[in-house]
Amino acid sequence: MAKRENITPAELLRQVRLLEINTRQKTKDMFSGGYHSNFKGMGITFSEVRPYQYGDDIRSIDWNVTAKTGAPHIKIFEEERELSVLLVVDISRSTLFGAHGKTVSRQITELCASLAVTAERNGDKVGLMLFSSDNESFIPPKKGKAQLLRILRELVLLEAKDQKTDIAQSLKFLRRVLKKHHLIFVISDFLDSGYTKEMALLSRKHEVIGIRIWDQFYEHLPKAGLVKVFDPESNTEKLIDFGSTDRELLEQFYDNQTAYFQDAFISARADSLTIKTSDSAFKSMMAFFNKRNSNLGK
């Protein structure tokens, strides 16, 4: 992962603490209720096998262990109350774009910080994965304040890679390394395709939510004649005529990307939402949680 090397340890600590404090203040009332009621845990999970005791339910007898040991043993199950939350974050260079205030990258940082703080506040495990055309960093989910600060540190330090986006390879990696059920937030501008199959496969075992960070520029291209634009993913400048078919082709490209994103998550039976760079990430997520709560209650 590319990092800013010129930041001092003292300045890094200051920025991490500031990000934590600001995020805790903003998410205190907005996130806890909605998040907690949306994701309460993943059900019943096997814990251990122990010798049978008088009064135990005979339906819990483990007949394989009983046959091997010659003494009755039972399976013990417990309710899995905590979540394992994983933030899967696009750091390709297209996230540097921002025509309306924040860049896509800055909105992603604020959103990830809010989800990480909320997970930590609820006693859940939380982890972070950064990707571009390859996997740049992977921090497995863990509980505790030290884990939260580590994630916030990565969010403060991260810089976009000079590479393209490959969502499919990151999802394939997760299918291989994640053995237990996870709540996975995939956060990107989703200027990519070819990930529908991997998204569907990942969603079979895990709960996946796609969050697209989108700039309004993509929806309302200016009619401004010749404009020199910088393509961060190819690291080149291009001259585009926004008064000709170039503009129409670009609009069609962004429309196609939107349709692909929506269809991919519908096919995977996974939830998704779009947050614009001019929106409040906190309010957008709270509205999403409230809507999700209403649907779950039906």
Secondary structure, 3 states (H helix, E strand, C coil): CCECCCCCHHHHHHHHHHHHHHHHHHHCCCCHHHHHHHCCCCEEEEEEEEECCCCCCHHHECHHHHHHHCCCEEEEEEEECCCEEEEEEECEHHHHCCCCCCCHHHHHHHHHHHHHHHHHHCCCEEEEEEECCCEEEEEEEECCHHHHHHHHHHHHHECCECCCCCHHHHHHHHHHHCCCCCEEEEEECCCCCCCHHHHHHHHHHCEEEEEEEECHHHCCCCCCCEEEEEECCCCEEEEEECCCHHHHHHHHHHHHHHHHHHHHHHHCCCEEEEEECCCCHHHHHHHHHHHHHHHHCC
